[in-house]
Amino acid sequence: MFLLVSGPDDICAPLLELDEVREPHCLRKSVSERDHLAVNDIGRFLGYRIAEGEKIILDFEFLHRMRQVFASGQTRQACIGCEWSEFCSLIA
């Protein structure tokens, strides 16, 4: 299951505590814009609008279908220009 959050997620939150990180990547406007695009893509995939606080079950069927639409480019709007795009493509 994953929980849709607004702002830093479990991956980015630890960076906020590091003194040497002056402007954490996850607080940049570009990241919130990518998050918005990703939420819209996933909502289209699911067939309904998803919102902050929503929990989505990650069962085998969901993950299989999500990988297919991701690999085909149907849910990749947030990936345009992202430094992690190639890494995510390899995973998918």
C-alpha positions as CSV (number, residue, x, y, z in Angstrom):
1,M,0.0,0.0,0.0
2,F,1.1,3.5,-0.5
3,L,-0.2,6.7,1.0
4,L,-0.4,9.8,-1.1
5,V,1.2,12.7,0.7
6,S,1.7,16.4,0.0
7,G,5.3,17.6,0.5
8,P,8.4,15.6,1.3
9,D,7.8,11.8,1.3
10,D,9.6,9.1,3.2
11,I,12.5,9.1,0.8
12,C,13.1,12.9,0.9
13,A,12.2,13.7,4.5
14,P,15.6,12.6,6.0
15,L,17.3,15.1,3.7
16,L,15.5,17.9,5.5
17,E,17.3,17.1,8.7
18,L,20.8,17.5,7.2
19,D,22.4,20.8,8.0
20,E,24.5,20.8,4.9
21,V,21.5,20.6,2.6
22,R,20.4,24.3,2.2
23,E,17.8,23.8,-0.4
24,P,16.5,20.2,-0.4
25,H,15.5,19.0,-3.8
26,C,12.1,17.8,-2.5
27,L,11.1,21.4,-1.6
28,R,11.7,22.9,-5.0
29,K,8.7,24.0,-7.1
30,S,9.7,21.7,-9.9
31,V,9.2,18.7,-7.6
32,S,5.7,19.7,-6.6
33,E,4.8,20.3,-10.2
34,R,6.1,16.8,-11.1
35,D,4.2,15.3,-8.2
36,H,1.0,17.0,-9.5
37,L,1.6,15.6,-13.0
38,A,2.2,12.1,-11.6
39,V,-1.0,12.2,-9.5
40,N,-3.0,13.2,-12.6
41,D,-1.4,10.3,-14.6
42,I,-2.1,7.8,-11.9
43,G,-5.7,9.1,-11.5
44,R,-6.3,8.7,-15.2
45,F,-4.9,5.1,-15.0
46,L,-7.2,4.3,-12.0
47,G,-10.2,6.0,-13.6
48,Y,-10.8,8.5,-10.8
49,R,-9.3,11.5,-9.2
50,I,-7.0,10.7,-6.3
51,A,-6.2,13.1,-3.5
52,E,-3.8,13.6,-0.6
53,G,-4.4,11.1,2.2
54,E,-5.6,8.4,-0.2
55,K,-4.3,4.9,0.3
56,I,-3.8,2.7,-2.7
57,I,-3.3,-1.1,-2.4
58,L,-0.2,-2.3,-4.3
59,D,-1.2,-5.8,-5.2
60,F,0.3,-7.9,-8.0
61,E,-2.3,-7.0,-10.6
62,F,-2.0,-3.2,-9.8
63,L,1.8,-3.3,-10.1
64,H,1.7,-5.3,-13.3
65,R,-0.7,-2.9,-15.0
66,M,1.1,0.1,-13.6
67,R,4.4,-1.1,-15.0
68,Q,2.8,-1.7,-18.4
69,V,1.3,1.8,-18.7
70,F,4.5,3.3,-17.3
71,A,6.7,1.5,-19.8
72,S,4.4,2.4,-22.7
73,G,4.7,6.1,-21.8
74,Q,1.1,6.5,-20.7
75,T,2.0,7.7,-17.2
76,R,5.2,9.6,-17.9
77,Q,4.3,13.3,-17.9
78,A,6.2,13.9,-14.7
79,C,9.3,12.2,-16.1
80,I,10.0,14.8,-18.7
81,G,13.3,16.4,-17.8
82,C,13.6,14.5,-14.5
83,E,17.1,13.3,-13.6
84,W,15.7,10.0,-12.4
85,S,13.8,9.2,-15.6
86,E,16.3,6.7,-17.0
87,F,16.6,4.9,-13.6
88,C,12.8,4.6,-13.4
89,S,12.6,3.3,-17.0
90,L,15.1,0.6,-16.1
91,I,13.0,-0.5,-13.1
92,A,9.8,-0.5,-15.1
